[in-house]
Amino acid sequence: MKPPPRPLRAISEATSEFQMLAGRDSRTEEFMRVLRISREFVRGFRALHRIGPCVTFFGASRFGESNPYYEPSRGLARRVAELGFNIITGGGPGLMEAANRGAREGGAMSIGATIDINNEAPNSFVDRRIPFHYFFARKVVLVKYSYGFVMLPGGMGTLDELFEAVTLIQTNRLAQFPIILYGCDYWEGLVDWLRDVPLAKGAFSAADLARIRLTDDDDEVVERLSLLAHQLHLEPARRP
């Protein structure tokens, strides 16, 4: 016996993404949701279509300017920007702000793919904001227009984005590109666990784990991305 249709919630009671994942809606509402999702994809594609190659920086929104990871993240983003890459972040505070700030200082376009959550405003170093409501639409756009990921210390969202990128490469949905975990003291325990538990038990191959590069050496990150910049014929950015 089929369950009865779930009663519709007002937008004031739940976000539309929560509604989408909570169960069945009317066919009209589900069709309208498909249109809203399509509109987000189109808006993101249009915004980034004519922008040059980008590197995406992920990181914690809760690690503010006084956090010890803030200034290194800002400096690394500046150096990557100077290679000629534009920089995309989630556009929020914390280490996302640090990366956007470094992008602007390095002469690149500083892009924020923001998500409407907790009334969080974009940081003041975003030159171009692309607003999203649906997390999955945002991730598709970030992956599509990035030539590398730099994973700054972060929380659940950063972990989600890390493992989705590795899975897409593992399953041949995405061409291999640099995925860098920046901050050995922060990420080393995770890498050790991946090696000692799931890899040791055969859950994935050593080649899958090798797709992730753990470092806190700025020169190493810049060297890896500079090879890519050379292949893409990027011109080093000029500081304003």
For each residue, the residues with C-beta under 8 A, 3 or more apart:
1:
2:
3:
4:
5: 24 25 26
6: 22 23 24 25
7:
8: 19 25 26 29
9: 13 14 18 19 22
10: 13 14
11: 14 15 16
12:
13: 9 10
14: 9 10 11 18 19 22
15: 11 18 19 133
16: 11 19 20 33 36 133
17: 20 21 133 134 135
18: 9 14 15 21 22
19: 8 9 14 15 16 22 25
20: 16 17 25 33
21: 17 18
22: 6 9 14 18 19
23: 6
24: 5 6 30
25: 5 6 8 19 20 29 30 33
26: 5 8 29 30
27: 30 31
28: 31 32
29: 8 25 26 32 33
30: 24 25 26 27 33 34
31: 27 28 34 35
32: 28 29 35 36
33: 16 20 25 29 30 36 37
34: 30 31 37 38
35: 31 32 38 39
36: 16 32 33 39 40 133
37: 33 34 40 41 134 137
38: 34 35 41 42
39: 35 36 42 43
40: 36 37 43 44 132 133 134 137 138
41: 37 38 44 45 137 140 141
42: 38 39 45 46
43: 39 40 46 47 130 131
44: 40 41 47 48 113 130 132 137 138 140 141
45: 41 42 48 49 141 144
46: 42 43 49
47: 43 44 51 128 130
48: 44 45 51 54 111 130 141 144 145
49: 45 46
50:
51: 47 48 54 86 109 111 128 145
52: 84 85 86 109 234
53: 84 85 86 147 229 232 234
54: 48 51 85 86 87 88 111 145 146 147
55: 80 85 86 87 88 146 147 148 149 150 225
56: 87 88 89 142 146 148 149 150
57: 73 77 87 88 89 95 96 99 150 152
58: 89 90 96 149 150 151 152 154 157 158 161 162
59: 63 69 73 89 94 95 96 98 99 151 152 153 154 158
60: 63 69 94 95 152 153 154 155 158
61: 90 92 93 94 95 96 120
62: 94 155
63: 59 60 67 69 70 94 95 153
64: 67 70 93 94
65: 70 97 98
66: 70
67: 63 64 70 94 95
68: 71 72
69: 59 60 63 72 73 95 98 152 153 183 186
70: 63 64 65 66 67 73 74 94 95 98
71: 68 74 75 98
72: 68 69 75 76 182 183 216 218
73: 57 59 69 70 76 77 95 98 99 102 152 182
74: 70 71 77 78 98 99 101 102 105
75: 71 72 78 79 102 218
76: 72 73 79 80 99 102 150 182 218 221 222
77: 57 73 74 80 81 87 98 99 100 101 102 103 106 150
78: 74 75 81 82 102 103 105 106
79: 75 76 82 83 102 106 218 221 222
80: 55 76 77 83 85 87 102 103 106 108 150 221 222 225
81: 77 78 85 86 87 102 103 104 105 106 107 108 237
82: 78 79 106 107 108 236 237 239
83: 79 80 222 225 226 229 234 236 237
84: 52 53 108 229 232 234 235 236 237
85: 52 53 54 55 80 81 108 147 148 225 229 234
86: 51 52 53 54 55 81 103 108 109 110 111
87: 54 55 56 57 77 80 81 99 100 102 103 106 108 109 110 111
88: 54 55 56 57 111 112 113 142 145 146
89: 56 57 58 59 92 96 97 99 100 111 112 113 126
90: 58 61 96 112 113 114 115 138 157
91: 96 100 111 112 113 114 122 123 126 129 130
92: 61 89 96 97 112 114 115 120 122 123
93: 61 64 96 97 120 123
94: 59 60 61 62 63 64 67 70 97 98
95: 57 59 60 61 63 67 69 70 73 98 99 152 153 154
96: 57 58 59 61 89 90 91 92 93 99 100 112 123
97: 65 89 92 93 94 100 101 123 124 125
98: 59 65 69 70 71 73 74 77 94 95 101 102 152
99: 57 59 73 74 76 77 87 89 95 96 102 103 150 152
100: 77 87 89 91 96 97 103 104 110 111 112 123 125 126
101: 74 77 97 98 104 105 110 123 125
102: 73 74 75 76 77 78 79 80 81 87 98 99 105 106
103: 77 78 80 81 86 87 99 100 106 108 109 110 111 125
104: 81 100 101 107 108 110 125 127
105: 74 78 81 101 102 239
106: 77 78 79 80 81 82 87 102 103 237 239
107: 81 82 104 237 238 239 240
108: 80 81 82 84 85 86 87 103 104 237
109: 51 52 86 87 103 127 128
110: 86 87 100 101 103 104 125 126 127 128
111: 48 51 54 86 87 88 89 91 100 103 126 127 128 129 130
112: 88 89 90 91 92 96 100 122 123 126 128 129 130
113: 44 88 89 90 91 130 132 138 141 142
114: 90 91 92 120 122 126 129 130 131 132
115: 90 92 120 131 132 133 135 138
116: 119 120 131 132 133
117: 120
118:
119: 116
120: 61 92 93 114 115 116 117
121:
122: 91 92 112 114 126 129
123: 91 92 93 96 97 100 101 112 126
124: 97
125: 97 100 101 103 104 110
126: 89 91 100 110 111 112 114 122 123 129
127: 104 109 110 111
128: 47 51 109 110 111 112
129: 91 111 112 114 122 126
130: 43 44 47 48 91 111 112 113 114 141
131: 43 114 115 116
132: 40 44 113 114 115 116 135 137 138 141
133: 15 16 17 36 40 115 116 137
134: 17 37 40 137 138
135: 17 115 132 138 139
136: 139 140
137: 37 40 41 44 132 133 134 140 141
138: 40 44 90 113 115 132 134 135 141 142
139: 135 136 142 143 161 164
140: 41 44 136 137 143 144
141: 41 44 45 48 113 130 132 137 138 144 145
142: 56 88 113 138 139 145 146 161
143: 139 140 146 164 165 168 174
144: 45 48 140 141
145: 48 51 54 88 141 142
146: 54 55 56 88 142 143 149 177
147: 53 54 55 85 177 178 228 232
148: 55 56 85 177 178 179 180 224 225 228
149: 55 56 58 146 161 162 165 177 178 179 180
150: 55 56 57 58 76 77 80 99 180 182 221
151: 58 59 154 158 161 162 179 180 181 182 187
152: 57 58 59 60 69 73 95 98 99 158 182 183
153: 59 60 63 69 95 158 182 183 186 187
154: 58 59 60 95 151 157 158 159
155: 60 62 158 159
156: 159 160
157: 58 90 154 160 161
158: 58 59 60 151 152 153 154 155 161 162
159: 154 155 156 162 163
160: 156 157 163 164
161: 58 139 142 149 151 157 158 164 165
162: 58 149 151 158 159 165 166 179 181 212
163: 159 160 166 167
164: 139 143 160 161 167 168
165: 143 149 161 162 168 169 174 179
166: 162 163 169 170 179 208 211 212
167: 163 164 170 171
168: 143 164 165 171 173 174
169: 165 166 172 173 174 175 176 177 179 211
170: 166 167 204 208 211
171: 167 168
172: 169
173: 168 169
174: 143 165 168 169 177
175: 169
176: 169 211
177: 146 147 148 149 169 174 228
178: 147 148 149 213 224 225 228
179: 148 149 151 162 165 166 169 211 212 213
180: 148 149 150 151 212 213 214 215 221 224
181: 151 162 187 190 191 212 213 214 215
182: 72 73 76 150 151 152 153 187 215 216 221
183: 69 72 152 153 186 187 216
184: 187 188 214 215 216
185: 188 216
186: 69 153 183
187: 151 153 181 182 183 184 190 191 214
188: 184 185 191 192 214
189: 192 193
190: 181 187 193 194
191: 181 187 188 194 195 209 212 214
192: 188 189 195 196
193: 189 190 196 197 198
194: 190 191 197 198 199 209
195: 191 192 199 200 209
196: 192 193 199 200
197: 193 194 200 201
198: 193 194 201 203 204
199: 194 195 196 202 203 204 205 206 208 209
200: 195 196 197
201: 197 198
202: 199
203: 198 199
204: 170 198 199 208 209
205: 199 208 209
206: 199 209 210
207: 210 211
208: 166 170 199 204 205 211
209: 191 194 195 199 204 205 206 212
210: 206 207
211: 166 169 170 176 179 207 208
212: 162 166 179 180 181 191 209
213: 178 179 180 181 220 224
214: 180 181 184 187 188 191
215: 180 181 182 184 220 221
216: 72 182 183 184 185
217: 220 221
218: 72 75 76 79 221 222
219: 222 223
220: 213 215 217 223 224
221: 76 79 80 150 180 182 215 217 218 224 225
222: 76 79 80 83 218 219 225 226
223: 219 220 226 227
224: 148 178 180 213 220 221 227 228
225: 55 80 83 85 148 178 221 222 228 229
226: 83 222 223 229 230
227: 223 224 230 231
228: 147 148 177 178 224 225 231 232
229: 53 83 84 85 225 226 232 234
230: 226 227 233 234
231: 227 228
232: 53 84 147 228 229
233: 230
234: 52 53 83 84 85 229 230
235: 84
236: 82 83 84
237: 81 82 83 84 106 107 108
238: 107
239: 82 105 106 107
240: 107
